[in-house]
């Protein structure tokens, strides 16, 4: 006889097979961008990028990670690194300014 746990296991297996990569990517984004104020500021800066908006919308619309241009993906990674560096510098300057006042 099939039990409720068997049904859940089979249902979850199908669900995991279909969406596991999406959840892993979202987990990575959460760890990178929500771990600090610098990360949150960098995320806000990146959300203004048209490519980021298009990839986000396509991923949401089709319920899977959108495939983009490899060149644009590399540019996005470089912008992400630049945003982290810029936000880190600005954050340090704000902290130094706060202590002066």
Backbone as a ProteinNet text record, in pm:
[ID]
protein_1_A
[PRIMARY]
XXXXXXXXXXXXXXXXXXXXXXXXXXXXXXXXXXXXXXXXXXXXXXXXXXXXXXXXXXXXXXXXXXXXXXXXXXXXXXXXXXXXXXXXXXXXXXXXXXXXX
[TERTIARY]
84.4	0	88.9	46.5	122.2	85.9	187.5	163.7	180.5	143.9	157.2	303.3	391.5	534.2	588	537.2	577.3	533.6	411.3	361.4	442.9	471.5	550.9	690.6	749.5	884.6	886.7	790.7	785.6	755.8	665.3	632.4	753.4	819.2	935.5	1050.4	1067.1	1173.5	1150.1	1026.4	994.5	1019.7	975.3	992.4	1141	1218.4	1362.5	1433.9	1395.9	1458.7	1436	1317.5	1283.8	1341.5	1347.1	1381.8	1506.3	1580.4	1694.3	1799.2	1833.3	1934.9	1889.5	1762	1709.2	1723.9	1688.5	1699.7	1845	1933.1	2075.6	2128.6	2088.7	2132.4	2076.6	1949.9	1890.8	1958.7	1996.5	2068.8	2205	2273.1	2401.6	2384.5	2283.2	2258.3	2230.1	2153.5	2122.4	2248.2	2334.6	2457.7	2550.6	2557.4	2648.4	2595.1	2469.6	2417.9	2349	2304.1	2233.9	2316.2	2443.7	2529.3	2583	2575	2630.3	2563.7	2585	2533.1	2598.7	2727.1	2798.2	2730.7	2696.5	2629.8	2493.9	2418.2	2286.3	2298.2	2394.6	2415.6	2459.4	2545	2588.7	2470.9	2381.2	2263.9	2174.4	2153.4	2071.4	2133.4	2264.4	2334	2319.1	2330.5	2320.3	2178.7	2079.6	1941.3	1904	1983.7	1959.5	2005.7	2080	2133.6	2023.8	2012.8	1907.9	1920.2	2042.6	2063.5	2017.4	2049.7	2007.4	1855.3	1791.6	1645.5	1583.4	1640.8	1586.9	1602.3	1719.1	1741.3	1648.6	1629.3	1539.6	1396.9	1351.9	1215.5	1195.4	1289.1	1276.5	1276.9	1360.3	1364.8	1233.6	1178.4	1050.8	938.1	937.9	830.4	826.9	942.9	948.5	976.6	991.6	1009.8	1133.4	1236.6	1365.8	1472.2	1596.3	1704.2	1713.9	1708.6	1717.3	1860.4	1872.9	2005.2	2035.1	2146	2184.3	2312.3	2359.9	2485	2602.3	2694.5	2812.2	2891.7	2902.9	2974.7	2906.4	2773.5	2699.1	2710	2714.4	2730.5	2865	2971.2	3104.2	3104	3040.1	3029.9	2955.4	2850.2	2773	2857.6	2938.2	3027	3127	3182.7	3278.5	3210.8	3088.5	3014.1	2985	2955.5	2929.2	3052.6	3167.5	3292	3318.4	3300.3	3318.9	3223.6	3099.1	3000.3	3038.4	3084.1	3127.4	3244.7	3340.6	3457.1	3414.9	3332.5	3287.4	3206	3114.2	3030.4	3112.4	3213.7	3301.2	3378.9	3430.9	3505.6	3414.3	3297.8	3203.6	3160.7	3139.4	3100.4	3206.7	3333.1	3442.1	3450.6	3432.1	3436.1	3321.8	3205	3090.6	3116.6	3176.7	3209.8	3311.3	3411.9	3512.7	3449.4	3359.1	3290.5	3202.6	3138.5	3049.9	3129	3251.3	3332.2	3387.4	3404.5	3453.8	3348.1	3223.5	3114	3075.5
-118.7	0	125	226.1	351.6	440.8	487.5	573.7	720.7	806.1	950	989.2	928.1	959.7	918.6	807.3	766.4	870.1	918.2	1019.4	1147.9	1190.4	1311.9	1295	1178.8	1153.8	1159.4	1096.2	1096.7	1236.5	1306.2	1442.5	1533.2	1524.1	1609.3	1575.2	1449.8	1411.3	1478.2	1474.4	1538.8	1689.3	1747.9	1891.7	1927.1	1849.9	1874.9	1858.7	1756.9	1737.7	1858.8	1916.9	2027.9	2161.2	2186	2319	2325.4	2217.3	2215	2320.3	2333.5	2431.3	2574.1	2600.8	2734.3	2764.6	2669.3	2692.1	2704.1	2628.6	2641.5	2778.8	2826.7	2958.7	3067.7	3057.4	3155.6	3152.2	3033.9	3021.7	3090.1	3071.8	3138.6	3290.3	3339.9	3484.3	3537.4	3462.6	3506.2	3514.3	3414.3	3416.5	3529.7	3556.4	3660.1	3799.5	3824.7	3961.3	4000.4	3907.3	3943.9	3919.7	3891.1	3864.1	3988.8	4102.6	4225.9	4345.8	4462	4585	4612	4579.2	4597.3	4513.9	4391.4	4304.4	4357.3	4407.6	4462.4	4585.9	4672.1	4791	4751.9	4651.9	4605	4547.8	4476.2	4420.8	4531.9	4635.2	4748.2	4811.9	4826.7	4885.4	4797.6	4667.7	4576.3	4566.6	4587.6	4575.3	4683.1	4787.2	4890	4850	4740.8	4696.1	4628.4	4665.8	4612	4460.3	4410.6	4266.9	4189.6	4240.9	4176.1	4174.1	4284.4	4290.2	4191	4181.9	4090.2	3945.2	3910.4	3773.1	3738.8	3833.9	3812.4	3791	3877	3865.4	3733.7	3698.2	3572.6	3451.3	3454.6	3343.2	3331.7	3445.6	3444.9	3398.1	3448.4	3417.6	3269.6	3210.6	3071.7	2971.6	3020.5	2935.4	2846.3	2893.8	2825.5	2930.6	2896.8	2992.1	3023.5	3151.7	3194.3	3177.8	3138.4	3126.4	3255.5	3316.3	3441.4	3426.7	3538.2	3543.5	3521.9	3436.3	3411.5	3540.1	3618.7	3745.3	3839	3848.2	3933.6	3880.6	3748.1	3689.4	3727.9	3724.4	3763.7	3911.4	3994.2	4137.2	4158.2	4079.1	4091.8	4053	3949.4	3909.5	4020.8	4080	4189.5	4310.2	4340.6	4450.6	4419.2	4293.2	4252.7	4274.2	4231.6	4250.8	4399.3	4477.8	4622.5	4685.8	4641.6	4695.4	4664.2	4541.4	4505.5	4592.1	4611.3	4693.1	4837.4	4893.2	5031.4	5049	4959.4	4970	4949.8	4866	4845.4	4973.1	5038.9	5163.6	5272.4	5287.8	5390.2	5361.4	5234.8	5198.8	5235.4	5210.8	5248.3	5399.4	5472.6	5618.6	5671.7	5610	5652.8	5625.2	5510.8	5479.4	5579	5612.5	5709.4	5846	5883.5	6012.4	6015.6	5903.8	5896.4	5918.9	5865.6	5881.4	6022.5	6095.1	6232.3	6327.8	6298.5	6388.1	6366.7
0	0	0	-71	-81.5	36.4	105.1	220.9	181.3	273.1	249.3	232.2	308.3	295.1	157.5	102.8	-32.8	-135.9	-122	-215.2	-205.9	-83	-65.1	-123.8	-100.2	-150.5	-302.7	-367.2	-514.2	-567.3	-502.2	-544.5	-528.3	-413.9	-389.6	-483.4	-518.6	-611.6	-747.1	-794.3	-922.5	-913.2	-804.4	-783	-776.3	-701.5	-688.9	-822.4	-898.8	-1029.8	-1119.8	-1108.7	-1197.4	-1150.4	-1020.1	-970	-882.1	-867.9	-776.6	-812.4	-939.6	-979.9	-951.1	-970.3	-941.2	-793.3	-707.2	-563.5	-519.2	-579.5	-545.1	-584.6	-702.3	-746.7	-655.3	-617.8	-526.6	-389.9	-344	-217.7	-227.5	-339.4	-361.3	-361	-431.5	-433.2	-293.3	-215.8	-80.3	4.2	-5.7	73.6	30.7	-98.8	-148.6	-119.1	-150.7	-146.7	-16.6	63.5	185.7	310.9	294.9	409.8	476.9	408.1	464.7	399.4	458.9	399.3	264.5	253.2	126.3	17.3	48.8	-47.6	-88	7.9	-23.8	-112.6	-84.2	-167.1	-307.8	-318.4	-450.3	-528.8	-462	-528.8	-581.8	-501.5	-545.2	-669.4	-668.5	-783	-907.3	-890.9	-1005.2	-1060.8	-977.3	-1023.2	-1124.8	-1135.6	-1235.7	-1374.9	-1385.8	-1514.1	-1596.2	-1723.7	-1810.5	-1828.5	-1841.8	-1859.6	-1735.7	-1618.9	-1494.2	-1486.7	-1522.4	-1519.4	-1617.6	-1737.9	-1838.7	-1794.5	-1740.5	-1695.5	-1578.7	-1488.7	-1375	-1423.1	-1514.5	-1565.5	-1640.4	-1727.8	-1803	-1710.2	-1608.1	-1512.9	-1437.5	-1397.6	-1326.1	-1418.2	-1541.5	-1635.1	-1671	-1697.2	-1742.9	-1630.7	-1508.1	-1389.7	-1397.6	-1465	-1468.5	-1496.3	-1468.3	-1491.3	-1639.9	-1671.6	-1811.3	-1861	-1985.2	-2045.3	-2119.5	-2084.1	-2147.3	-2225.9	-2271.4	-2346.1	-2250.6	-2287.6	-2202.3	-2183.5	-2290.7	-2282.3	-2182.6	-2189.7	-2096.5	-1953.4	-1938.4	-1805.1	-1744.1	-1825.8	-1777.1	-1740.2	-1823.4	-1791.6	-1659.4	-1637.4	-1514.4	-1393.2	-1406.2	-1296.5	-1266.8	-1371.1	-1351.3	-1286.2	-1327.9	-1265.6	-1118.7	-1090.6	-952.7	-866.2	-915.1	-840	-821.2	-927.8	-917.8	-818.6	-817.9	-723.9	-580.1	-555.9	-420.8	-376.5	-465.6	-430.2	-403.2	-491.5	-476.3	-347.7	-323	-203.1	-76.4	-81.8	33	64	-39.9	-20.4	33.7	-26	20.1	163.6	195.9	332.2	433.7	399.1	490.1	506.4	396.3	404.6	489.9	478.6	560.5	708.1	738.8	877.9	932.8	853.6	897.6	917.3	829	840.6	965.1	994.7	1110.5	1239.6	1246.3	1366.9	1380.5	1269	1274.1	1325.9	1297.1	1335.4	1475.6
[MASK]
+++++++++++++++++++++++++++++++++++++++++++++++++++++++++++++++++++++++++++++++++++++++++++++++++++++

